[in-house]
Structures are given as structure tokens and as C-alpha cells.
Amino acid sequence: MISMEMENSAAKLLFLRYALPSTVGRVGELGSCSGDVITASKADPALVDQVSHGVLPDIDLRSNFRVASAWCELIAKEMRRDSIDKDVIRAYFWLIHNAVIDRRANLGEKFDHAACRVRFGNIVGVDGEKKTATVETPDGELTCSTSFLRDASKGDRVATHFDYVTERVSPELERRMSSLSGELAGLYRKLDYSPKIGNKRMKMGV
Amino acid sequence: MCQIAVGKVLSASNGKVRVKYKGNVCELNSKLVDLKEGDYALFSSGIAIEKMDKEEAEQLGT
């Protein structure tokens, strides 16, 4: 049973920036990573708008994002955290979530594997009118909404999920996550995962 | 978002459980969650990630 809380509003908003793009309409309904081959997010625009303005929607994250919440709690315990903080949330979406997505693809499940993964890239152009950015990733150029990063600029390194830029990724943040991923070694061992962070496969020593 | 899958544990041993899910029996990795026969669990991509009580499992649709 899930018992751990998210650390604060900032952590909840970060969680939503990653989680909302994979929902279809109202949260809690069938998600885009649930077997439907959907290549573009159909997240509720009202919720996206709230989150993009830093307003926490009046929805229960635990019941609406049950799987992600359960994973975050497992990760928080593995990392010996008292609550689900931003490190835990990124560890889930950047590492474990991607590993689970890869696992499903390897099992032969049909879904948009690339879009479901959190991908990293550099912004090569911004369309202020459409509120989109062109993001160059190893999978090619993506057109992503900048709703969650309203000051997105050419040259920014960013994380994306489906067709949304989720956040700016500084070299310091990437280094921090690389170092923190060692705290997940026990979890990986149990899952037999070989994690990737950013676009580089990491050496975990496990 | 990942689809919710909840099942009842039929047997457990060596970090694996056999779970009844939608009329089928699946073998899952249970190294992350301590499960025994009769428990209910939420699983994701073949991995048990949360133990839950019967009432909650039924609400989520075992």
C-alpha cells in the first residue's frame, strides 16, 4: 500500500509535467502508453494550462497515476528518502519508466515506444506563436509544446515526453542524476535493468 | 501513464509469483514487494510494484 507523500507542490508540479503528456483527456482514463498507438499527447488542455502556470490542479495524484506513484514510492525507499522528492521523480521518469517502456517493447507489445520514452535533446528552434519548439534528439527532430517551459530558448538542453518539453536539463542536473543513479543499484539488480540516462548508457557496476 | 493491472497471487517462491489476471495465470517478478499466496498486487510490465488489500484490488478491477 502506498504510504509516502510527495515532498511539496514543486515536486507535484514536476511529476505532472512528466505524467500529463501520457494521458488521454481526463487523467485516470486510458493512457497513451497503455497499448494504443498514439503519437501525440491528448492531455486535458485545462490541466496542462494550470500546470504550465504553476498551479497545482485539484486532482489526487496517487489515485490518478497509480503505477507511477507506486514506482516513485519504491524508488524513494531505495534512495532512503522520507518523501517523493524531485530526485525521485526524475529517477522514475528518466530511468525506471524508460526501462519499463523498453522492456514492454522487447516483449513485443505494440505501442509508440519512442514517444512513450522520456527523450533528451537540444532546442534548435522556437515558434513563439504556436508555443512549440523543435528539439533535436537522437531519434530525429521533434516538435514539442513549450507549455511547461514557457521561456524555452534555442540552445536549451531539455527533456521531452510525448510531444511536450517537460523541463530544461542543465549539465549540473544531468551530472546529479548520473551520480544519484548509483543509489538505485539495488533496484536495478532486482529488475535486471541496465539503465540509460540522457542518451548515454551508464556504467552501474552491477 | 501505465495501465493498471491488479491480480491475486496464487503462489510465491524465489522472487516470483504466479498471479491470476483477467482469467489468465501470469508469472511476475516479485523481488520488489513481499508477497504471499492470497495477496493482491498491482503490477507493471511483469513486475509486482505494490501490495494491496482485497477491497482496493476489487475497486481497481481484479
Contacts between the chains, C-beta under 8 A, distances in Angstrom:
chain1	res1	chain2	res2	distance
A	1	B	50	6.9
A	1	B	51	6.6
A	1	B	52	5.9
A	1	B	53	7.2
A	1	B	56	7.7
A	2	B	50	6.3
A	19	B	1	6.5
A	22	B	1	4.5
A	23	B	1	5.1
A	27	B	1	7.7
A	30	B	3	7.2
A	31	B	1	2.8
A	31	B	2	6.6
A	31	B	3	6.6
A	32	B	1	7.0
A	33	B	1	5.9
A	33	B	2	5.9
A	33	B	3	7.9
A	34	B	1	6.7
A	34	B	2	6.7
A	34	B	3	3.9
A	35	B	3	6.8
A	65	B	1	6.5
A	66	B	4	5.4
A	66	B	42	6.6
A	66	B	60	7.5
A	67	B	1	7.4
A	67	B	2	3.9
A	67	B	3	7.6
A	67	B	4	6.4
A	67	B	42	7.0
A	67	B	44	5.0
A	67	B	49	7.0
A	68	B	1	7.2
A	68	B	2	7.0
A	70	B	42	5.8
A	70	B	44	7.5
A	70	B	49	4.4
A	70	B	50	4.1
A	71	B	44	7.1
A	71	B	49	6.0
A	73	B	50	7.7
A	74	B	32	5.6
A	74	B	49	6.2
A	100	B	2	7.4
A	100	B	44	6.2
A	100	B	45	4.7
A	100	B	47	7.6
A	103	B	45	5.2
A	103	B	46	7.2
A	104	B	45	5.2
A	107	B	45	7.6
A	107	B	46	7.4
A	187	B	32	7.3
A	190	B	15	7.6
A	190	B	29	7.6
A	190	B	31	3.9
A	190	B	32	5.8
A	191	B	29	6.9
A	191	B	31	7.4
A	191	B	32	7.6
A	191	B	47	6.6
